[in-house]
Amino acid sequence: MLERPNQVLVIDDDEAARQILVELLGRIGYQAFATGDGKAGLEWLAGAAAPPRAVLLDLRMPVLDGFEVLHRYRADGGTAPVIALSAMDEKEAVVKAMRLGASDYLVKPIEPEELKEAIERCAASRPSPVEEPQAAPIIPAVRPTDPPHVAPPSRIDPSRRGVPTEYVASSPAMLSIWDMVDRVAETDVPVLIRGESGVGKEGIARTLHERSPRRGKPFVKINCAALPSELLESELFGHERGAFTGATSEKPGKFELADKGTIFLDEIGEMHPALQAKLLQVLQDEEYYRVGGKRPLRADARVVVATNRVLEDEIARGNFREDLYYRLNVVSVVVPPLRDRKEDIPGLIEHFRRKYGSKYRGPAMQFSEEVIRRLQDYDYPGNVRELENLVRRLVVLRDERFVLDELASAISRRPAVQVPHATGSAGGALPPANQGHGWSPQGAQAPPAAAPSGPPPAPVVPMGAETVSLKEIARQAALRAEREAISAMLSRTNWNKRKAAARLQISYKALLYKIKDCGLTDPRITASLPENLGPIGIVADGSHS
């Protein structure tokens, strides 16, 4: 039986985004091809000896846009899975693409693991090339008898307890969290994981699954913030044929794919209240209906959720159902930010140094005491993810000046005197409410603060340096200026990214990637940790409430 080649086609008019996707695909083991417009993409598909494993299709392109490309490809009998690439606020566009025959969609910017999972999921749900009919349905069919997609075997040893081998933790706060994971993994109760972005909530959820009796069964992740509300219900619960215009075949939802396994609902605080009611019914009755369905389906999946919001505040604002909160908050795990557990930093630095030193196959690089000290002193608003990126940059560039300059620049933009973080009964620190962007918790624009009198930026010519690269100095200055310009424009437009992109005279997609590269965070989603955790909780000092 012929197998689909390990090829993925990228159709995107934005050259920078196209290059990034090609690089990501190569990194996760696919042979990537790219075209800059829809016409060239259709010609490539028509001339291919066999359909590619997937097509990554940007929806917004000049002349021949992604919708028309998708329509023509399906009309000509094209059967390769098409993954639509959308921006965060293009909900109507995503709905339209799914109804035209897109197999899945991804929200830019895209993480490597997210991209790999989407391609494998789409490929698993398609028949092999010799079995494909000449006329493909608009929406790919997945029969109820098909086995759900099973996550690849994990490297986590289910018999191991304590800190997993893939993680580093020496602080009492993290050790108590892994102790809590061991105690609740064997049960089927819902778990609510809370913490800032980048602290490792998904890793805790995966470990809960791998140490539970459901290990070996599917672990299905769904990001509620990345899903348009119009599609979220269909994605979670599936739909029947004819449920809506373009639904030419039935499609199982994430709960069905996670049967006898674990479903991880990330960013649960972003879910629309109307859909929260249906999720509550699933948790209470352990059954649900597909969209347009008439017979109930049993939900046999453990539910683990995560959020970086304060759900108690969202309840007060009417954005989150109180009854759902109490149903989910059976066991609450609060992951403290990295700035509150700095004793973990040395071990993390060494872990990432070895990891990327081995990955990029270079000679072992030893960091100087100055770099170690500066990395330990930094506050890490992006938490472990930001530290990992800094260490990876050090390993790749093999020049400490770049990271030292970046740290000095980041510190110079922060207030010289940090306001002590308030602490609630959860033991978690409350991050600064506005992160220097002039945003107040009530949503009103605060007057600009006085210029901070923080430490001056690092000197252009490092002390003791006999030679310097003017080109590198100019590049670093340009990067700092670019970051400050993007931050200022986002603040001025109240984080309306499309408006900011227009004023900065760059494409919307390019701005999304630059926001991610610069580590900028929308201050409106910065939230403090809660005062009350509920029936069972874990706090930074390891005690249980």
HELIX and SHEET records of a PDB file:
HELIX    1   1 GLU A   15  ARG A   27  1                                  13    
HELIX    2   2 GLY A   38  GLY A   47  1                                  10    
HELIX    3   3 GLY A   66  ALA A   75  1                                  10    
HELIX    4   4 LYS A   91  LEU A  100  1                                  10    
HELIX    5   5 PRO A  112  ALA A  124  1                                  13    
HELIX    6   6 PRO A  129  GLU A  131  5                                   3    
HELIX    7   7 PRO A  172  ALA A  185  1                                  14    
HELIX    8   8 LYS A  201  GLU A  210  1                                  10    
HELIX    9   9 SER A  229  PHE A  237  1                                   9    
HELIX   10  10 LYS A  254  LEU A  257  1                                   4    
HELIX   11  11 ILE A  268  GLU A  270  5                                   3    
HELIX   12  12 PRO A  273  ASP A  285  1                                  13    
HELIX   13  13 LEU A  311  ARG A  317  1                                   7    
HELIX   14  14 GLU A  322  LEU A  328  1                                   7    
HELIX   15  15 LEU A  338  ASP A  340  5                                   3    
HELIX   16  16 LYS A  342  ASP A  344  5                                   3    
HELIX   17  17 ILE A  345  LYS A  359  1                                  15    
HELIX   18  18 GLU A  369  ASP A  377  1                                   9    
HELIX   19  19 ASN A  383  LEU A  397  1                                  15    
HELIX   20  20 GLU A  400  SER A  412  1                                  13    
HELIX   21  21 LEU A  470  ARG A  492  1                                  23    
HELIX   22  22 LYS A  497  LEU A  504  1                                   8    
HELIX   23  23 TYR A  508  CYS A  518  1                                  11    
HELIX   24  24 PRO A  523  ILE A  525  5                                   3    
SHEET    1   A 5 GLN A  31  THR A  35  0                                        
SHEET    2   A 5 GLN A   7  ILE A  11  1                                        
SHEET    3   A 5 ALA A  54  ASP A  58  1                                        
SHEET    4   A 5 VAL A  82  SER A  86  1                                        
SHEET    5   A 5 ASP A 104  VAL A 107  1                                        
SHEET    1   B 6 PHE A 219  ASN A 223  0                                        
SHEET    2   B 6 THR A 262  ASP A 266  1                                        
SHEET    3   B 6 ARG A 302  THR A 307  1                                        
SHEET    4   B 6 VAL A 191  ARG A 194  1                                        
SHEET    5   B 6 VAL A 331  VAL A 334  1                                        
SHEET    6   B 6 ILE A 536  ILE A 538  1                                        
SHEET    1   C 2 GLU A 287  TYR A 288  0                                        
SHEET    2   C 2 LEU A 297  ARG A 298 -1                                        
END                                                                             
